[in-house]
Each structure stands twice: as structure tokens, then as C-alpha cells.
Amino acid sequence: MVGNHLIFRGSRPVSGPERPVFLEINMSAFDFIPQGAGGMRRATHEDRGLRSIIRQFTPNWFAATMGTGILALDLNQLPFGGAPIHDAAMLLWLGNIGLFALFSALYAARWVLFPREAARIFGHSAMSMFFGTIPMGLATIINGFIAFGLPLFGPASIGIAATLWWIDVALSLVIGLGVPVLMITRQDHAIERMTAIWLLPVVAAEVAAASGAQILPHLSDPGMAFAFEMIGYALWAYSVPTALGILVILLLRMILHRLPPHDMAPSSWLALGPIGTGALGLLLLGADAGSAFAGTGLAPLTQAVQAIGLVGGVILWGYGIWWLSFAAIATLRSLRDHLPFNLGWWGFTFPLGVYTAATFALAGQTDFALFRDAAIGLTLSLATFWAVVAARTLQGVWRRSLFVAPCLIHGAIPEDRLAADMV
């Protein structure tokens, strides 16, 4: 007995907590994983050096690159501020490149130095979801080469963006299917333990679709432009229907089992991700139809595709209002009972950021003041969220309190229970 939790080794309890025991012992003050391990020891290493950081480094850190990158892109679209705002946004984007490179090096080093421990992530029902943050973080860098790269690198920035985009597409396709397969074959899930992190691996493909749509107008090869358009729609379909289906199940889960634990409150904001990028993808791909279809047999469909993109974007934007309001209410409810800081707080940023980007796109295509004013307000809210989360993250880095890999805890994956049963 630890606190009010029964701890079993290698078997499920006959009675006790509703969730499987191996999840009860996960310590997750730093992740979207339910707390509740009483006095269980965290999977920390006594050594506080770089090697320990590498051993505990997990892909959820890439959520910081997602939030930082989308803030830079949204700030750059503000209709006021001029050069100072643009320069600040560009510096933020350049810093995000360094952050992404650092995280990539740390995570690659973990696979080189601790391959067996790193591989445990494939059986972890929560941490594996964060594989999706890697291509989504890369997408914000790709988009920055379009928004900021031309003055810095000239036409070469288009080639860099296009090359990175193909890598992003490959990662998104593999993760978007591979992680759900792991969920079915190697992991343990239940409806009462479901959270919006299920969206992370699935949404990466639609983020890539929206990213490719921003590169397309700058491509000089008509054949390549047409390929980007077709692949963009395929990526959108690869992701959006599945993500919207997950949202339906997520709402049912919350109706039947109430809101997730307080430390998981930021995950409520993740629902805005597929809605925002879904709308943005339709809007941008529709706007690109003229140049993508020029000289092809699809040219007569240009206006229809543009109209579908605009109407579809407005519909998804309206759907997003519901989830935005719900996420705000859920967060306020959690704040009453204390909302502990963890890396999951980065969930406040990217979903709101892509929804904001879709709002800017709607404002540009409709010239409707409501969308323009909403985009400005959302950007200012995003900047506030980012400043708070970034400051708390830096504090956690300084204290070394955020470098915890829950998948290292014994019992955190089903294979541990199977091994114990064989003893």
C-alpha cells in the first residue's frame, strides 16, 4: 500500500483503482500522464550531468519548438508594429531553429547511448504520442523559411523549405500510422484514460499539408506545384477525418468520466490543433488552386476549389470556437484546485497558434473585420501564454526538474508486467 493506492507486481488488482496498476505508478508532474503514484520514486538518475539529461530526454520537449515557431509566424502577420515586430518574430524563428537542432541532438544521443531504454517509448501509452511533435515542430521552421528566409537567404530558402518539407511529409506519414498501430498492438489503453494527446501523431500530416501550401506559390516548376497541391489534399485527408473522429470519442469520454486530472488540463487545448490546421489547410490549398491547376485539365475547377476551401475553413473555424471555449472553461476549473506546471503546458500554445493562423487566413480572404480583430486578440493571448510557459520551462530547466522520462519507471509499459508474470 502506497498512500491510498494498491501496488501490484505483475498482475492486475481484483479491486482497487479503476485504471490499470502499471499506469498508477507513472510519475507525471512533467507530462500529460495521470498522477497518482503516492510516494513512488521518480525515474531520475543521481548523476545531474549531461548524460543524465540525455537519458531522461523525451520527445515531448519538441512541443516547445511547436509553440515557439507558431508564435513567430503569427506575430509576423500582425497588421501593426512594422519592422520591430517582424524583426522580433524573425529572431524568435531563428532561435527556434537552434532549439530544434539542440533537441534533435539530445534525442538522437539518447538512442545512441541508451538504445534499450529509449525503445521503451514504443510501449508507453502516453509518451509515444509525442512522436508527432517532431514533424510539427519542423513544420514551423519550414514555414519560417517562407516568411523570413527570403530576405536572409534569397531564393535558396525556397529550396531549403521544399527539401525539409519532403522530410516532414515522410515523418508525418510514418508517425501518423505507426503510433496508432503501436496503440493497438503493444500498448494498453482504456476510454477512461483517454486524453487529447491521442491527436498528436495523427495531426502531423495535416500540419504538413498546410506547410506545403505555403511553399507552393513560390515554386517555379508547374509540375512540382501541381504535385504539392495533390499531395497536400491527400495529407489533409490522411489526418483530418481521423482527428475529428477522435474528438467525438474524446467528448464522450469526458461526459462519461469527467475532465482529466488537473495536471492534464492543458491537453484540452489540443483539440484546437486539428481544427485550426484543418481550416488553414483548406484555405491555403484552395487559394493555391489557380497556380497549381494552371495549364492542366483541372483549371476549370479553380473557382470551385477556392470556394470549398473558404466555406470549409469558416465551418471548421466555427467548430473551433466551441472547443476553444470548452478548453478555457476546463482550464479555469482546474486553476481553482491548483494547476501544476509540466511540459504539457506547451499545449496552451501551438493549438491556439494554428487556430490563430487560420483566423488570419480567413481575414485575408474575406476582408471581414471580425476575423481580423479575432486574429489580433488571439495572437496577443498566444504571446501571453508563450511568455508564461517559456519562463516556467526555463525555471524547470535550471532546477533540472523537467528531465524525467516516465517510460523508464518499472511497470510503465505492458512488457514489464508480462516479464513479472514469467518470474
LINTAGI-V373699 format. One record per residue. RES is the residue in one letter. SS is DSSP state (@ for helix, = for strand, . for the rest). PHI is phi as a letter, one per 30 degrees, with the letter a starting at -180 (* if undefined). Layout:
# LINTAGI-V373699
<<RES;SS;PHI> <RES;SS;PHI>>
This chain:
# LINTAGI-V373699
<<M;.;*> <V;=;b> <G;.;i> <N;.;c> <H;=;c> <L;.;d> <I;.;c> <F;.;c> <R;.;c> <G;.;i> <S;.;a> <R;.;d> <P;.;d> <V;.;d> <S;.;b> <G;.;k> <P;.;d> <E;.;d> <R;.;d> <P;.;e> <V;@;d> <F;@;d> <L;@;d> <E;@;d> <I;.;c> <N;.;d> <M;.;c> <S;.;b> <A;.;d> <F;.;b> <D;.;b> <F;.;d> <I;.;b> <P;.;e> <Q;.;d> <G;.;k> <A;.;c> <G;.;h> <G;.;c> <M;.;d> <R;.;d> <R;.;d> <A;.;d> <T;.;c> <H;.;c> <E;.;d> <D;.;d> <R;.;c> <G;.;d> <L;@;d> <R;@;d> <S;@;d> <I;@;d> <I;@;d> <R;@;d> <Q;.;c> <F;.;d> <T;.;b> <P;@;d> <N;@;d> <W;@;d> <F;@;d> <A;@;d> <A;@;d> <T;@;d> <M;@;d> <G;@;d> <T;@;d> <G;@;d> <I;@;d> <L;@;d> <A;@;e> <L;@;d> <D;@;d> <L;@;e> <N;.;d> <Q;.;c> <L;.;d> <P;.;d> <F;.;b> <G;.;j> <G;@;i> <A;@;e> <P;@;e> <I;@;d> <H;@;d> <D;@;d> <A;@;d> <A;@;d> <M;@;d> <L;@;d> <L;@;d> <W;@;d> <L;@;d> <G;@;d> <N;@;d> <I;@;d> <G;@;d> <L;@;d> <F;@;d> <A;@;d> <L;@;d> <F;@;d> <S;@;d> <A;@;d> <L;@;d> <Y;@;d> <A;@;d> <A;@;d> <R;@;d> <W;@;d> <V;@;d> <L;@;d> <F;.;b> <P;@;d> <R;@;d> <E;@;d> <A;@;d> <A;@;d> <R;@;d> <I;@;d> <F;@;d> <G;@;c> <H;.;d> <S;.;d> <A;.;c> <M;@;d> <S;@;d> <M;@;d> <F;@;d> <F;@;e> <G;@;d> <T;@;d> <I;@;d> <P;@;d> <M;@;d> <G;@;d> <L;@;d> <A;@;d> <T;@;d> <I;@;d> <I;@;e> <N;@;d> <G;@;d> <F;@;d> <I;@;d> <A;@;d> <F;.;b> <G;@;d> <L;@;e> <P;@;d> <L;@;d> <F;@;c> <G;.;i> <P;.;e> <A;@;d> <S;@;d> <I;@;d> <G;@;d> <I;@;d> <A;@;d> <A;@;d> <T;@;d> <L;@;d> <W;@;d> <W;@;d> <I;@;d> <D;@;d> <V;@;d> <A;@;d> <L;@;d> <S;@;d> <L;@;d> <V;@;d> <I;@;d> <G;@;d> <L;@;c> <G;@;d> <V;@;d> <P;@;e> <V;@;d> <L;@;d> <M;@;e> <I;@;d> <T;@;c> <R;.;b> <Q;.;c> <D;.;c> <H;.;b> <A;.;b> <I;@;e> <E;@;d> <R;@;c> <M;.;d> <T;.;b> <A;@;d> <I;@;d> <W;@;e> <L;@;d> <L;@;e> <P;@;d> <V;@;d> <V;@;d> <A;@;e> <A;@;d> <E;@;d> <V;@;d> <A;@;d> <A;@;d> <A;@;d> <S;@;d> <G;@;d> <A;@;d> <Q;@;d> <I;@;d> <L;@;e> <P;.;d> <H;.;c> <L;.;d> <S;.;d> <D;.;d> <P;@;e> <G;@;d> <M;@;d> <A;@;d> <F;@;d> <A;@;d> <F;@;d> <E;@;d> <M;@;d> <I;@;d> <G;@;d> <Y;@;d> <A;@;d> <L;@;d> <W;@;e> <A;@;d> <Y;@;d> <S;@;c> <V;@;d> <P;@;e> <T;@;d> <A;@;d> <L;@;d> <G;@;d> <I;@;d> <L;@;d> <V;@;d> <I;@;d> <L;@;d> <L;@;d> <L;@;d> <R;@;e> <M;@;d> <I;@;d> <L;@;d> <H;@;b> <R;.;i> <L;.;d> <P;.;d> <P;.;e> <H;@;e> <D;@;d> <M;@;c> <A;@;e> <P;@;e> <S;@;d> <S;@;d> <W;@;d> <L;@;d> <A;@;d> <L;@;d> <G;@;e> <P;@;d> <I;@;d> <G;@;d> <T;@;d> <G;@;d> <A;@;d> <L;@;d> <G;@;d> <L;@;d> <L;@;d> <L;@;d> <L;@;d> <G;@;d> <A;@;d> <D;@;d> <A;@;e> <G;@;e> <S;@;d> <A;@;d> <F;@;c> <A;.;e> <G;.;i> <T;.;c> <G;.;d> <L;.;c> <A;@;e> <P;@;d> <L;@;d> <T;@;e> <Q;@;d> <A;@;d> <V;@;d> <Q;@;d> <A;@;d> <I;@;d> <G;@;d> <L;@;d> <V;@;d> <G;@;d> <G;@;d> <V;@;d> <I;@;d> <L;@;d> <W;@;d> <G;@;d> <Y;@;d> <G;@;d> <I;@;e> <W;@;d> <W;@;d> <L;@;d> <S;@;d> <F;@;d> <A;@;d> <A;@;d> <I;@;d> <A;@;d> <T;@;d> <L;@;d> <R;@;d> <S;@;d> <L;@;d> <R;@;d> <D;.;c> <H;.;i> <L;.;c> <P;.;d> <F;.;d> <N;.;a> <L;@;d> <G;@;d> <W;@;d> <W;@;d> <G;@;d> <F;@;d> <T;.;c> <F;@;e> <P;@;e> <L;@;d> <G;@;d> <V;@;d> <Y;@;d> <T;@;d> <A;@;d> <A;@;d> <T;@;d> <F;@;d> <A;@;d> <L;@;d> <A;@;d> <G;@;d> <Q;@;d> <T;@;c> <D;.;h> <F;.;c> <A;@;d> <L;@;e> <F;@;d> <R;@;d> <D;@;d> <A;@;d> <A;@;d> <I;@;d> <G;@;d> <L;@;d> <T;@;d> <L;@;d> <S;@;d> <L;@;d> <A;@;d> <T;@;d> <F;@;e> <W;@;d> <A;@;d> <V;@;d> <V;@;d> <A;@;d> <A;@;d> <R;@;d> <T;@;d> <L;@;d> <Q;@;d> <G;@;d> <V;@;d> <W;@;d> <R;@;d> <R;.;i> <S;.;c> <L;.;c> <F;.;c> <V;.;b> <A;.;c> <P;@;e> <C;@;d> <L;@;d> <I;.;d> <H;.;d> <G;.;j> <A;.;d> <I;.;b> <P;@;e> <E;@;e> <D;@;d> <R;@;d> <L;@;d> <A;@;d> <A;@;d> <D;@;d> <M;@;d> <V;.;d>>
